[in-house]
Every structure is written in C-alpha cells, then in structure tokens.
Amino acid sequence: MSSEPNKKQAIAIGIVAIVLGAGTAAAIYLHPQALYAPAWVANAAVATFPLAGAALIAGALGARRLVPCSSAARPPILRAASVSASARYCAFSSSCY
C-alpha cells in the first residue's frame, strides 16, 4: 500500500477538506457565541483546511509552483528583499533555491 494518495484520492480528499473548512467557517460566522476563543483565532485555524485542500488538488493536477520564481513575478516589496532566501516566492518546488 502506497503512503501517497493517487490522483483521484487526492482530489477527493482536497474537496472534502475545502467543504469541511467552508462548513466550519459558516458555523463560526453563524454562532460566534459558542466559541471559546476570539473569532479571528478560530477563523485562522479553520482557514488551513481549504488551503490544504487546494494544495492537495493543485498537487494532484500537476502543479509544481504556484508562482514563478523569477524576480519579475514577485511583488515590488519582495523584489527589494530578494537577497533573503525567504523572499523567494515558490511553492511545491525546491528548484528555485
């Protein structure tokens, strides 16, 4: 048994994560009085589910980088800080470093 999900499984898990995140965000919005933390903390935590789902789907569809690593593709504020390795605007690939 493989530890990596195949393409169909990754897309299905991604969709489930997005739906669960959206449902939980709706519950937070509709019933904020039931929270034991500030709403922004709960929303920040819940935001990881749709983002993880989108990353799973993007990976299953063959995305290697979300944004090109060239300096022209970076926002101006990041172009100014291009000496820092953390200013490289890449995801899903280590070929930019």
C-alpha positions as CSV (number, residue, x, y, z in Angstrom):
1,M,0.0,0.0,0.0
2,S,1.3,3.4,-1.0
3,S,1.6,6.2,1.5
4,E,0.8,8.8,-1.1
5,P,-2.8,9.2,-2.3
6,N,-3.3,8.6,-6.0
7,K,-4.7,11.5,-8.2
8,K,-8.4,10.7,-7.6
9,Q,-7.9,10.2,-3.9
10,A,-6.0,13.5,-3.5
11,I,-8.7,15.4,-5.4
12,A,-11.5,13.8,-3.3
13,I,-9.6,14.5,0.0
14,G,-9.0,18.1,-1.2
15,I,-12.7,18.6,-1.9
16,V,-13.6,17.2,1.4
17,A,-11.1,19.5,3.2
18,I,-12.5,22.5,1.4
19,V,-16.1,21.6,2.2
20,L,-15.3,20.9,5.8
21,G,-13.4,24.2,6.1
22,A,-16.2,26.2,4.5
23,G,-18.8,24.5,6.7
24,T,-16.9,25.2,9.8
25,A,-16.3,28.8,8.8
26,A,-20.0,29.2,8.2
27,A,-20.7,27.7,11.7
28,I,-18.3,30.2,13.3
29,Y,-19.9,33.0,11.4
30,L,-23.5,31.9,12.4
31,H,-22.8,31.0,16.0
32,P,-19.8,33.1,17.3
33,Q,-21.2,32.9,20.9
34,A,-20.3,29.2,21.0
35,L,-16.6,29.9,20.6
36,Y,-14.1,29.6,23.5
37,A,-11.6,31.8,21.6
38,P,-11.8,35.0,19.6
39,A,-13.4,34.6,16.2
40,W,-10.2,35.6,14.3
41,V,-8.3,32.7,16.0
42,A,-11.0,30.2,15.1
43,N,-11.1,31.5,11.5
44,A,-7.4,31.4,11.2
45,A,-7.3,27.8,12.3
46,V,-10.2,26.9,10.0
47,A,-8.6,28.6,7.0
48,T,-5.9,25.8,7.0
49,F,-8.5,23.3,5.8
50,P,-9.4,24.9,2.5
51,L,-5.8,25.9,1.9
52,A,-4.7,22.3,2.4
53,G,-7.4,21.1,0.2
54,A,-6.4,23.5,-2.6
55,A,-2.8,22.4,-2.2
56,L,-3.8,18.7,-2.5
57,I,-5.9,19.4,-5.6
58,A,-3.1,21.5,-7.2
59,G,-0.6,18.8,-6.5
60,A,-2.8,16.1,-7.9
61,L,-3.3,18.2,-11.1
62,G,0.4,18.5,-11.5
63,A,1.2,22.0,-10.2
64,R,4.8,22.3,-9.3
65,R,4.9,26.0,-8.5
66,L,2.1,28.4,-7.6
67,V,4.1,31.4,-8.6
68,P,7.2,31.6,-10.9
69,C,10.5,32.3,-9.1
70,S,11.7,35.0,-11.4
71,S,12.1,38.4,-9.8
72,A,9.7,39.9,-12.3
73,A,6.9,37.8,-11.0
74,R,7.4,38.9,-7.4
75,P,5.6,41.9,-6.0
76,P,7.8,45.1,-5.7
77,I,8.1,44.8,-1.9
78,L,9.5,41.3,-2.3
79,R,11.8,42.3,-5.2
80,A,13.5,44.7,-2.8
81,A,14.2,41.9,-0.3
82,S,15.4,39.4,-2.9
83,V,18.7,38.9,-1.0
84,S,16.8,36.9,1.5
85,A,16.2,33.2,0.8
86,S,12.7,33.6,2.3
87,A,11.8,36.2,-0.3
88,R,11.8,33.6,-3.0
89,Y,8.1,33.2,-3.8
90,C,7.9,29.5,-4.6
91,A,5.8,26.6,-3.6
92,F,5.8,22.9,-4.4
93,S,9.4,23.0,-5.8
94,S,12.9,23.4,-4.4
95,S,14.4,24.1,-7.9
96,C,14.4,27.8,-7.3
97,Y,16.9,27.7,-4.4
